[in-house]
Amino acid sequence: MTNEPNKQRAQGLQYFSVTTFPAVLGVVGLGLAWRDAGAGFGIPGWIGETIAGFGAGIFLATLVLYGMKTIRFPQAALTEA
């Protein structure tokens, strides 16, 4: 009975979509744009660096989750291609 939540969580991983990656790259792009705009408009550059760093962290988490999906549910990953 204690394995039931873990099993449900693992089964939910098969629905993790590859379409998450473009959204994450948008966050990174926002951070880079903010950083570049800061030079022209006098906005502090650390704000853009923080956003880009946050996006990079989300990207790594997304990469790990999709890698786990590919290992545990290869057929589900192949149907997305």
N, C-alpha and C positions, 0 to 999 in steps of 0.2 A: 504494500500500500504506500510506502514512503517513496518508491520509485515512480509512482504515477505522475507527479508534477514534472520530474525530469524527462520522462518519456514524452509527455505532451510538449514540452519545450523543444526537445529534439525533433519531434515530428513537425513542429512549426517551422523549423529551419528549412524544410524543403520548399516552403513558400517564399523564402527570402529571394527577392528579385534582383537581377543584374541591373535593372533600371535605377537602382539606388546610386550607382556610381556617377552618373551625370549630375545629380543634385549635389553630391559631395564636391565634385570638381567646380561647381558653381560657387560654393562657399569659399573654396580656395581662390578662385578667380576674383571674388569680391574683395578678399583680403589683399590680393596683389594690386587690384585697381585702387583700393583705398590708400595703399602705401605709395603708389605712384602719384595719385592725386594730392597726397599730403605735401609733396615737394612743391607743387604749383600753387596750392591754396593755403599753405601754412598750417595744415592739419598735422598733429603729431603722428609720426610714422609708426609708433608702437601700437597704435590701434589696428592698423592694417596687418602688422606682424602678428598680433594676437589672433585676429580673425583667420589669417592664413595658417597659423599654427593649430588652431582649433580644427580647421578643415583638414589639415594633415592627419591629426589624431582620428578624426571621423573616418578618413580614407583608410587608415591602417586597420581600424576596427571593422570596417566594411569588408576589406580584403580578407581578414582572418575569418569572418563569418561566412563569406562566400566560398573560401577555401574549405571550411568545414562542411558546407553544403555539398561541394563537389566530391569530397571524400565519402560522406555518409549517404548522399543521394545522387549518384552520378547520372542516373537516368533523368532526374528532374532538371539537372543542370544542362544536360544535352538537349532537352526539349526547348530550352530557351534560345538556343543558338539558331 
